[in-house]
């Protein structure tokens, strides 16, 4: 038995299975495991001696928060659910040569997510919640998921400005999804929910030592692309402790994907967090953890905003 190093309030570093087996929910994706080496020859891969490490790494992440649930009253007597939410995105620039990191871009936005045809922006004493009108019935249970696409858009904007067109490595916290067009970019997936590999190759994943990676494989999903697993230092010793999945754009050639895999295994372990500092160690990278704290602070006090929303909506009714 192994105790997951993650604080249980964050869920688990893997979902769907036990610590011995990792994620138990099988994926329906078609997986090509013969990309870098034939599946029969899979084995842990060490960092190549001559790999060119980047001098600068950008890491982008976003946070979101539900500030208040609302209901509208339409002229015809119907009602629509609404969600007032705040979200923010930012970028950290890490200069590996100097050993320094700084936040080089951040922005906060707020929205009133609803399918109501009559809803208007809500102006509180402090901030404005712009209407983000949704298609369909707009059930209350589906409103939180409507925030994520807007947050992703903001992450794209912020990272493009902060990066300034350079080809330095960009690490996106989470799957790439519609950010796959970004140059020299990898997606960093720290929570393992799906079992993509057969049991024989999963044994290679759990046999990884810190700093080692698996061979590159290809995922044939809607958002599919090249992918590989990497183990970070500082785990508990459990089979899936410290394991992350890294991915890059399917538009790249296999050779380009392998190059990014090499760069990631030479770079990402440097950012691994420690359990006594971070409840999601080692997967929650140190620059990302610091960025999340800054961004959450920028969202403002949730209690104050909730009161402001209550006052503003009452004023609009009178």
C-alpha positions as CSV (number, residue, x, y, z in Angstrom):
1,X,0.0,0.0,0.0
2,X,1.2,3.5,-0.8
3,X,-0.2,6.8,0.4
4,X,-0.8,9.2,-2.5
5,X,1.4,12.3,-1.9
6,X,-1.4,14.6,-3.1
7,X,-3.6,16.3,-0.6
8,X,-6.9,14.4,-0.9
9,X,-8.8,17.7,-1.3
10,X,-7.3,17.8,-4.8
11,X,-8.6,14.3,-5.7
12,X,-5.8,11.9,-6.7
13,X,-2.8,12.0,-9.1
14,X,-4.5,9.2,-10.9
15,X,-8.2,8.5,-11.2
16,X,-10.3,5.4,-11.6
17,X,-8.0,2.7,-10.2
18,X,-5.8,1.8,-7.2
19,X,-2.3,2.8,-6.5
20,X,-1.0,-0.6,-7.7
21,X,-2.5,-0.3,-11.2
22,X,-2.9,3.4,-11.9
23,X,-5.8,4.6,-13.9
24,X,-8.3,1.7,-14.5
25,X,-10.6,3.5,-17.0
26,X,-9.6,2.2,-20.4
27,X,-9.4,4.7,-23.3
28,X,-11.2,3.9,-26.6
29,X,-8.5,5.8,-28.5
30,X,-6.5,4.0,-31.2
31,X,-2.9,4.0,-30.0
32,X,0.1,3.5,-32.2
33,X,3.0,2.3,-29.9
34,X,5.5,1.6,-32.7
35,X,6.4,5.3,-33.3
36,X,9.9,5.6,-31.7
37,X,10.7,1.9,-31.2
38,X,8.6,-1.3,-31.8
39,X,6.3,-2.1,-29.0
40,X,8.2,-5.3,-28.3
41,X,11.3,-3.3,-27.6
42,X,9.8,-0.7,-25.2
43,X,12.0,0.2,-22.2
44,X,12.6,3.2,-20.1
45,X,14.6,5.9,-21.9
46,X,17.3,8.0,-20.2
47,X,18.0,11.6,-21.2
48,X,20.4,11.6,-24.1
49,X,23.8,13.0,-23.3
50,X,23.8,15.5,-26.2
51,X,20.2,16.8,-25.8
52,X,20.0,20.6,-26.3
53,X,18.3,22.1,-23.3
54,X,16.4,25.3,-23.9
55,X,17.7,28.5,-22.2
56,X,14.2,29.9,-21.6
57,X,11.0,28.1,-20.8
58,X,7.6,29.7,-20.7
59,X,4.8,28.0,-18.6
60,X,1.2,29.1,-19.0
61,X,-1.7,28.3,-16.7
62,X,-5.2,29.6,-15.8
63,X,-7.5,29.5,-12.8
64,X,-11.3,29.9,-12.6
65,X,-13.8,30.4,-9.8
66,X,-17.6,30.4,-9.6
67,X,-18.6,33.6,-7.8
68,X,-22.4,33.1,-7.7
69,X,-25.2,31.2,-9.2
70,X,-28.1,33.3,-10.6
71,X,-31.6,32.9,-12.1
72,X,-33.3,35.2,-14.5
73,X,-37.0,36.0,-14.7
74,X,-38.1,36.5,-18.3
75,X,-41.2,38.5,-19.5
76,X,-42.9,35.3,-20.5
77,X,-42.5,33.8,-17.0
78,X,-39.7,31.4,-17.8
79,X,-36.4,31.4,-16.0
80,X,-32.8,30.7,-17.0
81,X,-29.9,29.7,-14.9
82,X,-26.8,31.9,-14.8
83,X,-23.3,31.6,-13.4
84,X,-21.1,34.6,-12.5
85,X,-17.5,33.4,-12.8
86,X,-14.0,34.9,-12.6
87,X,-11.1,33.5,-14.5
88,X,-7.5,34.5,-15.0
89,X,-4.5,33.3,-17.0
90,X,-0.8,34.1,-16.8
91,X,2.7,33.2,-18.0
92,X,5.9,32.5,-16.1
93,X,9.2,33.0,-17.9
94,X,12.0,30.8,-16.5
95,X,15.5,31.7,-17.5
96,X,17.4,28.4,-16.9
97,X,20.8,30.0,-17.4
98,X,20.3,32.6,-14.7
99,X,18.1,30.4,-12.5
100,X,15.3,33.0,-12.3
101,X,11.6,33.1,-12.9
102,X,9.2,36.0,-13.3
103,X,5.5,36.4,-14.3
104,X,5.6,38.2,-17.6
105,X,1.8,38.4,-18.3
106,X,-1.5,38.0,-16.5
107,X,-5.1,39.1,-17.0
108,X,-8.4,38.6,-15.2
109,X,-11.7,38.4,-16.9
110,X,-15.3,37.9,-15.6
111,X,-18.4,36.6,-17.2
112,X,-22.1,36.0,-16.7
113,X,-22.7,32.6,-18.4
114,X,-26.4,32.0,-19.3
115,X,-28.7,31.1,-22.1
116,X,-31.1,33.9,-21.2
117,X,-32.0,36.0,-24.2
118,X,-32.6,39.1,-22.0
119,X,-29.6,39.0,-19.7
120,X,-27.4,42.1,-19.6
121,X,-23.9,42.8,-18.2
122,X,-23.9,43.0,-14.4
123,X,-22.0,46.0,-13.1
124,X,-21.1,45.8,-9.4
125,X,-19.4,48.5,-7.4
126,X,-16.0,46.9,-8.1
127,X,-16.1,44.9,-11.4
128,X,-18.3,44.1,-14.4
129,X,-19.5,40.6,-15.4
130,X,-19.9,40.6,-19.2
131,X,-22.7,38.3,-20.6
132,X,-21.4,35.2,-22.3
133,X,-24.5,34.0,-23.9
134,X,-24.8,30.2,-24.4
135,X,-26.7,28.2,-27.0
136,X,-29.3,25.7,-26.0
137,X,-31.3,25.4,-22.7
138,X,-28.3,26.4,-20.5
139,X,-28.9,23.9,-17.7
140,X,-27.3,25.0,-14.4
141,X,-25.2,21.8,-14.2
142,X,-23.5,22.6,-17.5
143,X,-22.7,26.2,-16.9
144,X,-19.3,25.6,-15.1
145,X,-18.0,23.7,-18.1
146,X,-18.8,26.8,-20.3
147,X,-16.1,28.8,-18.5
148,X,-13.2,26.6,-19.6
149,X,-13.3,27.5,-23.4
150,X,-13.1,31.2,-22.4
151,X,-10.2,30.5,-20.1
152,X,-8.4,28.6,-22.8
153,X,-8.9,31.6,-25.2
154,X,-7.4,33.9,-22.6
155,X,-4.4,31.5,-22.1
156,X,-3.8,31.6,-25.8
157,X,-3.8,35.4,-25.9
158,X,-1.6,35.8,-22.9
159,X,1.0,33.3,-24.0
160,X,1.2,34.8,-27.5
161,X,1.9,38.3,-26.1
162,X,4.3,37.1,-23.4
163,X,6.2,34.9,-25.8
164,X,6.6,37.5,-28.4
165,X,7.0,35.1,-31.4
166,X,10.1,33.4,-30.0
167,X,10.6,29.7,-30.4
168,X,11.4,29.1,-26.8
169,X,9.7,26.1,-25.2
170,X,6.2,26.7,-24.0
171,X,4.6,24.3,-21.4
172,X,0.8,24.3,-21.3
173,X,-0.6,23.0,-18.0
174,X,-3.1,20.4,-19.2
175,X,-3.8,18.9,-22.6
176,X,-3.0,20.9,-25.7
177,X,-6.5,20.5,-27.3
178,X,-7.0,23.6,-29.5
179,X,-3.6,25.0,-28.7
180,X,-1.9,22.3,-30.9
181,X,-1.0,25.0,-33.5
182,X,1.5,26.7,-31.1
183,X,5.1,26.3,-32.1
184,X,7.5,24.3,-29.9
185,X,4.8,23.7,-27.3
186,X,4.0,20.7,-25.1
187,X,1.0,19.8,-23.0
188,X,1.6,18.7,-19.4
189,X,-1.0,16.4,-18.0
190,X,-0.4,15.7,-14.3
191,X,-3.6,13.7,-13.5
192,X,-3.9,10.4,-15.2
193,X,-7.5,9.5,-15.9
194,X,-7.3,7.1,-18.8
195,X,-5.4,3.9,-19.5
196,X,-4.0,4.3,-23.0
197,X,-1.5,1.5,-23.1
198,X,-1.8,-2.3,-22.9
199,X,-0.7,-4.0,-19.7
200,X,2.7,-5.1,-21.1
201,X,3.6,-1.5,-21.9
202,X,2.1,-0.1,-18.7
203,X,4.8,-2.1,-16.9
204,X,7.3,0.1,-18.7
205,X,5.6,3.2,-17.3
206,X,5.6,2.0,-13.7
207,X,9.3,0.9,-14.1
208,X,10.5,4.4,-15.0
209,X,13.0,5.9,-12.7
210,X,13.0,9.7,-12.0
211,X,14.0,11.6,-15.2
212,X,13.2,8.6,-17.5
213,X,10.5,8.6,-20.1
214,X,8.7,6.0,-22.2
215,X,9.0,5.9,-26.0
216,X,6.7,8.2,-27.9
217,X,3.3,6.8,-29.0
218,X,0.4,8.3,-31.0
219,X,-3.1,8.8,-29.8
220,X,-5.8,8.6,-32.4
221,X,-8.4,10.8,-30.6
222,X,-10.2,14.0,-31.7
223,X,-7.5,16.0,-29.9
224,X,-4.9,13.3,-30.4
225,X,-1.3,13.7,-31.0
226,X,2.1,12.4,-30.0
227,X,2.5,11.5,-26.3
228,X,4.8,9.9,-23.8
229,X,5.1,9.3,-20.0
230,X,7.7,10.8,-17.8
231,X,8.5,10.3,-14.1
232,X,9.5,13.3,-12.0
233,X,11.8,13.1,-9.0
234,X,10.4,13.3,-5.5
235,X,7.6,10.7,-5.6
236,X,6.5,8.3,-2.9
237,X,7.8,5.2,-4.6
238,X,4.3,4.0,-5.6
239,X,4.0,2.7,-9.2
240,X,2.3,5.8,-10.5
241,X,3.8,8.4,-8.2
242,X,5.4,11.3,-10.0
243,X,4.2,10.0,-13.4
244,X,3.0,12.7,-15.9
245,X,1.9,12.4,-19.5
246,X,3.3,14.9,-22.0
247,X,2.0,15.5,-25.4
248,X,2.7,17.6,-28.5
249,X,0.9,18.5,-31.7
250,X,-0.1,15.7,-34.2
251,X,1.0,18.1,-37.0
252,X,4.6,17.5,-36.1
253,X,6.7,14.7,-37.7
254,X,7.6,11.7,-35.5
255,X,11.2,13.0,-35.4
256,X,10.1,16.4,-34.2
257,X,7.9,14.8,-31.5
258,X,10.8,12.6,-30.3
259,X,13.0,15.7,-30.1
260,X,10.4,17.4,-27.9
261,X,10.2,14.3,-25.8
262,X,14.0,14.4,-25.2
263,X,13.8,18.1,-24.3
264,X,10.9,17.5,-21.9
265,X,12.8,14.8,-20.0
266,X,15.8,17.0,-19.8
267,X,13.8,20.1,-18.6
268,X,10.7,19.3,-16.7
269,X,12.2,17.3,-13.8
270,X,14.1,20.5,-12.8
271,X,10.7,22.1,-12.0
272,X,9.3,19.2,-9.8
273,X,7.8,20.3,-6.5
274,X,8.5,19.0,-3.0
275,X,5.8,17.3,-0.9
276,X,6.5,19.6,2.2
277,X,5.8,22.6,0.0
278,X,3.0,21.5,-2.3
279,X,0.0,19.2,-1.7
280,X,0.2,18.0,-5.4
281,X,3.9,17.2,-5.4
282,X,5.9,16.4,-7.5
283,X,3.6,16.8,-10.5
284,X,2.5,20.4,-9.7
285,X,5.5,22.2,-11.1
286,X,7.0,24.9,-8.9
287,X,6.5,27.8,-11.5
288,X,2.9,26.7,-12.1
289,X,2.2,26.5,-8.3
290,X,3.5,30.0,-7.8
291,X,1.6,31.3,-10.8
292,X,-1.7,29.7,-9.6
293,X,-1.3,31.5,-6.2
294,X,-0.7,34.8,-7.9
295,X,-3.7,34.4,-10.2
296,X,-6.1,33.3,-7.4
297,X,-5.1,36.4,-5.5
298,X,-5.9,38.5,-8.6
299,X,-9.4,37.1,-8.8
300,X,-10.3,39.1,-5.6
301,X,-12.2,38.1,-2.5
302,X,-15.0,35.7,-3.4
303,X,-17.1,36.8,-0.4
304,X,-16.9,40.5,-1.3
305,X,-17.8,39.8,-4.9
306,X,-20.7,37.6,-3.9
307,X,-22.1,40.5,-1.8
308,X,-21.5,42.9,-4.6
309,X,-23.4,40.7,-7.1
310,X,-26.3,40.4,-4.6
311,X,-26.5,44.2,-4.2
312,X,-26.2,44.8,-8.0
313,X,-28.9,42.4,-9.0
314,X,-31.2,43.7,-6.3
315,X,-30.6,47.2,-7.6
316,X,-31.4,46.1,-11.2
317,X,-34.8,44.7,-10.1
318,X,-35.9,47.9,-8.4
